[in-house]
């Protein structure tokens, strides 16, 4: 549990960042549900300005991390407050914010010492990533141990 930071300008554009609009909670919940993550219906998201609070229980550590990252990788969101309890004792993944010019191979070389381990990062971030070449600056990725 804790507070995670994200880049405000990066990510999916679900609503007008200036005006916010109505039903931000529902739009973000729908976005998470559309990813097809199992048990994503066990969480509740609340948007308050540029902060999202995610609550729920009965999730795996991996699923919790994917949901938190999916919520934070939305344009206009800078913080995600984690209030989700997990059912397993799995180790938390590290988080990495993509920089301009990064590739999954370069990130893999930096964090694992081997550029060929990029697929481990790609698999850890599915379904948010649809292709290893489709990452963008400001995006936050899970980096499994």
C-alpha positions as CSV (number, residue, x, y, z in Angstrom):
1,X,0.0,0.0,0.0
2,X,1.2,3.5,-0.7
3,X,1.2,6.3,-3.2
4,X,2.7,6.0,-6.7
5,X,3.7,8.9,-8.9
6,X,3.0,9.1,-12.7
7,X,3.6,11.7,-15.4
8,X,0.5,13.9,-15.8
9,X,0.8,14.4,-19.6
10,X,1.5,10.8,-20.5
11,X,-0.9,8.0,-21.1
12,X,-4.4,7.1,-22.3
13,X,-6.6,10.1,-22.9
14,X,-9.9,9.1,-21.3
15,X,-11.2,12.6,-20.6
16,X,-10.4,16.3,-21.1
17,X,-7.6,17.0,-18.6
18,X,-8.6,20.7,-18.4
19,X,-12.3,20.2,-17.6
20,X,-12.3,16.7,-16.2
21,X,-15.8,16.0,-17.2
22,X,-18.4,13.9,-15.6
23,X,-18.1,10.2,-14.7
24,X,-14.3,10.1,-14.4
25,X,-14.6,7.2,-11.9
26,X,-16.7,5.2,-14.3
27,X,-14.5,6.0,-17.3
28,X,-11.4,4.9,-15.5
29,X,-13.2,1.7,-14.2
30,X,-14.3,0.9,-17.7
31,X,-10.8,1.5,-19.0
32,X,-9.4,-1.0,-16.5
33,X,-12.2,-3.5,-17.1
34,X,-11.6,-3.4,-20.9
35,X,-8.0,-4.6,-20.4
36,X,-9.5,-8.0,-19.6
37,X,-7.6,-8.4,-16.3
38,X,-9.2,-11.1,-14.2
39,X,-10.9,-9.9,-11.1
40,X,-10.6,-6.2,-12.1
41,X,-14.2,-6.0,-11.0
42,X,-13.0,-6.5,-7.4
43,X,-11.5,-3.0,-7.3
44,X,-13.1,0.4,-7.0
45,X,-11.5,3.5,-8.4
46,X,-12.2,7.1,-7.3
47,X,-10.8,10.1,-9.2
48,X,-10.2,13.3,-7.2
49,X,-8.4,15.8,-9.4
50,X,-5.2,14.3,-10.5
51,X,-5.2,11.5,-7.9
52,X,-6.8,8.1,-8.2
53,X,-7.6,5.9,-5.1
54,X,-7.9,2.2,-5.8
55,X,-9.5,0.0,-3.2
56,X,-10.3,-3.7,-3.1
57,X,-9.2,-7.0,-1.8
58,X,-8.7,-10.6,-2.9
59,X,-6.2,-9.9,-5.7
60,X,-2.8,-11.3,-6.5
61,X,0.2,-9.0,-6.2
62,X,0.7,-9.1,-10.0
63,X,-2.9,-8.2,-10.7
64,X,-2.9,-5.3,-8.2
65,X,0.3,-3.9,-9.8
66,X,-1.2,-4.1,-13.3
67,X,-4.4,-2.3,-12.1
68,X,-2.5,0.4,-10.3
69,X,-0.3,1.0,-13.4
70,X,-3.3,1.0,-15.7
71,X,-5.0,3.7,-13.5
72,X,-1.8,5.8,-13.4
73,X,-1.0,5.6,-17.1
74,X,-3.8,7.9,-17.9
75,X,-3.3,11.5,-19.0
76,X,-4.1,13.9,-16.2
77,X,-3.3,11.4,-13.4
78,X,-0.2,12.1,-11.3
79,X,-0.8,9.9,-8.3
80,X,-2.4,6.6,-7.5
81,X,-3.1,5.7,-3.9
82,X,-3.0,2.0,-3.3
83,X,-5.6,0.6,-0.9
84,X,-5.7,-2.9,-2.3
85,X,-5.0,-6.0,-0.2
86,X,-3.5,-9.0,-1.8
87,X,-4.0,-12.7,-1.2
88,X,-0.5,-13.9,-2.0
89,X,2.9,-13.0,-0.5
90,X,4.6,-12.4,-3.9
91,X,7.4,-9.9,-4.1
92,X,6.5,-6.4,-5.4
93,X,7.8,-5.6,-8.8
94,X,9.9,-2.5,-9.4
95,X,8.4,0.3,-11.4
96,X,10.2,2.1,-14.2
97,X,9.2,5.3,-16.0
98,X,10.1,5.2,-19.7
99,X,12.4,8.0,-20.9
100,X,12.7,9.4,-24.4
101,X,14.7,7.0,-26.6
102,X,14.1,4.0,-24.3
103,X,13.3,0.6,-25.8
104,X,12.4,-2.6,-23.8
105,X,15.8,-4.0,-24.7
106,X,17.6,-0.9,-23.3
107,X,15.5,-1.0,-20.1
108,X,16.2,-4.7,-19.8
109,X,20.0,-4.1,-20.2
110,X,19.8,-1.4,-17.5
111,X,17.8,-3.4,-15.0
112,X,18.8,-7.0,-15.7
113,X,22.2,-6.5,-17.3
114,X,21.0,-8.3,-20.4
115,X,19.1,-6.7,-23.3
116,X,17.7,-10.1,-24.4
117,X,15.5,-10.2,-21.2
118,X,13.2,-7.6,-22.7
119,X,10.4,-10.1,-23.2
120,X,10.2,-10.6,-19.4
121,X,9.2,-6.9,-19.1
122,X,6.9,-7.1,-22.1
123,X,5.0,-10.2,-20.6
124,X,4.9,-8.5,-17.2
125,X,3.0,-5.5,-18.7
126,X,0.5,-7.4,-20.9
127,X,-2.3,-6.5,-21.7
128,X,-1.3,-2.8,-21.2
129,X,1.4,-3.3,-23.8
130,X,0.2,-4.8,-27.1
131,X,3.7,-4.9,-28.8
132,X,7.3,-4.6,-27.4
133,X,7.9,-1.5,-29.6
134,X,4.9,0.4,-28.4
135,X,6.1,2.2,-25.3
136,X,6.2,6.0,-24.8
137,X,8.0,8.5,-22.6
138,X,6.3,8.9,-19.2
139,X,4.7,5.4,-19.3
140,X,5.3,3.4,-16.1
141,X,6.1,-0.3,-16.5
142,X,6.3,-3.2,-14.1
143,X,9.8,-4.7,-13.8
144,X,9.6,-8.2,-12.3
145,X,12.4,-9.3,-10.1
